[in-house]
Amino acid sequence: MRCIVDKGHDPYFNLAAEEYLLKHCTEPIFRLWRNAPSVIIGKNQNAAAEINGQFIHQNNIPVVRRLSGGGAVFHDLGNINFTFIDKKVEGEDTSAMFARFTAPIIAALRKLGVEAYLEGRNDLLIDGKKFSGNAICVYRDRVLQHGTLMFSASISDLSGALNARPEKFVGKGVQSTRSRVTNISQHLPTPMEIGDFIQYIYSEVAKEEGASDYTPAELEKIQALYEEKYSTNEWNFGVSPKYTFSNSVKLPSGFIEVYLNVEKGIIQECRIHGDYFFTAPTSELEARLTGVLNRYDDIFAAVSDIDLNSYISGVTPEEFTELIQTSSRLLD
């Protein structure tokens, strides 16, 4: 078994490495890795429906789409990710895959005195609280299963980054299930630093196997995936399913309603209604937003260099962008 402990924390690189290892390596793989603060969404999810756009923008948190299915997760340096890649067992369904690959992790935690267990198909819990979400991707005769291990993750940042309002979106994207969460560190009988915990998990799973580095050729191919796919808006936002979004807010300037039709992450149609005052046709603002990527930075840029008050009196570019990005502060 090839074992890898990544030192870098770039989420674009780490997700690109997952795809490379799945599709181009033949040996069984065990990998431990961490990301800097980021939101990692499932392959079939609607990015806009899973994130709090305002929080993401203010904290400069990247949103990265992974190759596997499942729901959105928040990563930071208090969270450890583990990956198993191996041959698919004939007749094995996804539930059996999750059980097979999470078993070594559960065993290692129980050896530490942490009573972890698999709940449902893909969640690991302690005392009824989730600390690990897992997802699977099958490629030909190979299966990749990766999961989180929340050790000392920021619960407040997790809540803030994923605090969107999915009920305002209508479409075919897979919505994440919000769960009560906990950190492993809170359940350890004896305190442990995260570096020591990583080393412990590695030694329990890898046994005597030494850690492997990427070859220069592998790094070149991973970097190509990084640049051409995982760091692009086309992958992270553009493959979102077609959906309709609506939101409304009461501001001092009046009541405002926004309706969007979005496909491949791009606003295809925009309609704005309300009892606000204006001096320029709202249709001009609607046309300006059509064709814009439905992301905080892009929407803000589209409305910040125009006289927005001529279209909606009294509203600021920040308020209007937050309205579209479902900011909880602006909701009635």
Buried (B, 14 or more C-beta within 10 A) or exposed (E): BBBBBBEEBBBBBBBBBBBBBBBEEEEEBBBBBBBBBBBBBBBBBBBBBBBBBBBBBEEEBBBBBBBBBBBBBBBBBBBBBBBBBBEEEEEEEBEEBBBBBBEBBBEBBEEBEBEBBBEEBBBBBBEEBBBBBBBBBBEEEBBBBBBBBBBBBBBEBBBBBBBBBBEBBEBEBBBBEEBEBBBBBBBBEEEBEBEEBBBBBBEBBBEEEEBBEBEEEBBEBBBEBBEEBBBBBEBBBBBBBBBEBEBBBEBEBBEBBBBBBBBBBBBEEBBBEBEBEBEBEBEEBBEBBBEBBBBBEBBBBBBEEBEBBEBBBEBBBBBBBBBBBBBEEBBE
